[in-house]
């Protein structure tokens, strides 16, 4: 029985990995995060526990602590869901972003490599500057245009240098019923406001964290093939059209959503104007079928309505 460590267990993807683990008992699981509110995973909006999996505290920026944990628990595979994801704040907090997004993954990769194990590192579409007009493939040169993107790319490089058996999965526009995300924000604002402006000239693909967790499990179950992969849900949209779909599927009719240019909503960090990722490699390698973004969005909104 292989032993799997999932870091960042209280985040969107970490929560979804816990749900996957509850359905798949062929592995021995450890879930860690840096701040633990309770030993039970609770629904993001304060609902009753949906799982009772133990979550341990682990500071992945502490090299000695990482090495000790991996050795003491005989870890075979790490899924690193932990990251500094505050994109705008990273512009002024580069040191902390680099520590979490680059240094810490390097520690994890080095420690698991000593055991002959593997690491799945989650990365981002922000490693590209968004100036392309066709979906980005894994072979295209990365060219980040933000501190967040640069630190995540540095994390990729640190992982692959320390562990040649590692798998990098770049994803984009992640949301879930857990944590804070664009879907929840649009639902809340749609019910609070009569009018809302959303960027229409940034194009990408919304990705349900559950779909990414399912893909990660496919890689683990079939055997991790090292390298860089792209994963999002299928389809292409803008943030504006994404917001419109959220309101339509949630039955929100009292809020008018109007399109904004990026220039009308300046942010500290540059966003890719086009960050559609080509998923051919991961689909062919693992034979997975990926749902359309609107299909997964509908299911997520239905689940949120039950909380």
N, C-alpha and C positions, 0 to 999 in steps of 0.2 A: 504494500500500500504506500503510494507516494504521499509526501507531506507538502502542503501548499501554504505559503504565507501570502496574505492579501494585506497590503499597507493602504492607509487612507480609507479604512473600512467605514468611516462615518460620512464619507462623501457620496455624491450621486452614484458613481460607478461602484464604489465600495459596497454601498447598500444593495445594489443589484447583484453583486457577486455573492453577497450573503444569501440572497434568495435562491441563486443558482446552487449554492453549496447545500442548502437545505433539501434540494431535490436530488442531489448527487452525492451519495454516501460512500463512493468507492475510494475517496481520498480522505486523508487526515488534514483538517483545516486549522489554520491560525489566522485570526483577524486582529490587526493592530491599528491604532491611531494615536495621535499625540495628546488628545484631550477626550476623556471619556465622561459623559454625563451620567450614564447608568449602564449596567451590564446587559441591558436589553435594547434592541433596536426598536425605536418607536417611529410611527408614521411621521412624516415631516411636519405636519400641521398639529402635532401634539396628540395624535390618536393613541389608541391602545397598542401594546407591543405586537408586532407582526412576526418577530423572531425572538428567540432567547439564546442566541449564539454568544459565547463569551468574547469580549473584545479587550485586548491587552494594550497597555501603553508602550509605545516604542518610539524613541526619538531617532528617526532615520538620518539625522544630521550628526549623530554621535557614532563615529566609526567603530569604537570599541563595543558600544551597545549593540550595534548591528551585527558585528562579527560574533558576539557572544550569543545573541538570540538565535542566529541561524545555526550555529554549532550545537547549542544546547537542545534545540528542538529538531535537529536533523532535517532541515528544510531541503526539499528537492527542487521546488519551483517557487518563484516569487512573481506575483502580479502586483506591480507598483502603480497603485491608483492615487498615491499622494502627490500633490503638486501645489505650487504657488500659482493660483489661477486668477488673481485680481489683476487683470490686464493693465488697467490704467494706473493702479497704485505701483505696479512694478517699475514704471518709468522713474519714480523717485525712490524706490526701494529695491534697487538692482541687486545689492549685496544679499539681501534675504531671498530674493527670487532666485538668484544664482545658487545659493546654498541648497534650497529645496529642489530646484529643477535640474541642477547639473551635478553638484557635489554629492548630494545624497544618493541619486541613482548610481553614481560611480561606486559609492561604498557598497550598495546592495549588489551590484554586478560583480565586484571584486570578491566579496564574501561568498556569494553563491558559486562563483567560478572555482573556488578552492575545493568545493564539495563535488565538482563536476555537474552542478545543476544548471538550471536555466532561468532566465528572467524575461518576463513580458513587461516592457516599458510602454506606458501610454503617452503619446505625444500629440501634436496639434497641427492644424492647417496653418497656424501662424508662422511656421518655418518657411512659408512662401510669402512673397510680398503682394500677391494678388493681381499682378499685371498681366497674367495670361488670359487667354480667351477660350481655351479648351481644358478639360480636366487634367489636373496634375497627376503625373505618374510617379512611382517611387524612384525612377531613374533620373528625374529632373533635378537640377542643382537647387539646393535650398538657398533662400535669399530673404531671411527675416527682416522686417521693417519695424520691429518694436523690441523693447527690452524683454518682454515675455517670450516672444518668438526666438530671440537670440539665446535666452537661457534654456529654453526647451531643446533647441538644436544642440547646444552644448551638452545637454543631458543625453541626447541620442548618441553623440560622439563618445562620451565617457563610457556609456554602457557597452557599445560595440567594441571599444578598445579593450575594456576589462573582461568582457565575456563574449567571445565570438559565437557562442551558441544562443545568444539573446535574440528576442523578437521585439521589434519596434512596431507599434500600431498607432498611426496618426489618425485622429478623428476630428470632428468639427461640430459646432453648434449643439453641444450636448445638453440634454434635458432629461428629467425624470420626475416621478412623483415625489422623490426625496430632495431635500435641500432647496436652495434658491436658484431659480433659472428663468429664462425668458418666458416660458409658457406660463409659469405661475404669476410672473409680473404682469403679463398681458391679461390674464384672467382677473387679477385684482384691480388693475387700472380700468379695465373694461367695465367693471361693475361700479367703480367710484367716479369715473369721469364721463362727460358727454362728448369729449373730443380728445383725440390722441394722435400725435405725429410719430411716424416710424420710418426709418431709413429704407429707401427703395432701390438705391444704386449699389448695394452690397449683395452679391449673389453667392449662395452656397447651398448646403443641404443640412436640414435639421436631423439630429441623430438621437434616437431614444437610447438612454443608457442601458436599458434592458437588452436591446438588440446587440449592443456591443458586448455585453456580458455573455450573451449566448454565443457570439463569435469566439470570444476568449475560451469558453468551455470547449468549443469544437476543436480549437488548436490544441488544448491540453489533452483532450480525449484521443485525438488522432496522432498526436506527437508533434511537438513544436518544431517547425521548420524555421531555422534562423533567417533573419533578414528584416528588411523594412517593408511594412504593409500599410495600405490605406483602408480605412473602414468608415463609412457613413451609411445612413439609410439611402435608398434609391431616390432618384428625382433631383430636381433643381428648383430653387425658389429664391425670393428676396426676403429680407426681414419684414418688409411691408406686407407681402403676400402671406408670409408665415403668420403674422399677427391677425390678418383678416381670416385666415383659416381657423385659428384658435377661437376667435369670437364666433365664427359661424358654427363650429362643431360644439361649442359650449352654449349656443343659443343666446348669445349676447347681442342685442339689437339696439341698445340705447346709446352706444358709443360710436361716434364717427371716427374712423381711422383714416388719416390723410398721409400721403407720401411726403417724405423729406429727403432732400439731397444730403449727402454726408457733410457738405460744407455748412449746412444749417444746424448741425449738431456736432460741434467740434469736441474732440476728446483728447486727453494727454497722449494716448497710444494710437498709432495708426492701425486701422483695420484693413485686412485684405479686401479689395473691391470684388475680387473673384477668387473663391477658394474651393471650387468643386474638385473633389478627389476622385481619381480613377480607381475603382475597386476590383478590376479584372484579376489582379494577382491573388488576392485573398480568396476570391470566389473560386478560382481554378485550383488553388492549392488545397483548399479544404472542402470544396464541393458544397458550399453553403448558399442558401437562397436568402436574399436580403429584402425585407419588406419596403414598400414605398413609404416615404416619410409621413404622408397624410394618414395612411393606415395605422401606423404606430401612434401618431398624434391622437387619433380618435380613441384608441384604446387607453392611452394615458389620461385623457380628459375624462373618460368614463370612470376610470379608477379613482381619480381625484374627487369626482362627484360623490363617491361612496364614503370618503373620509369625513 
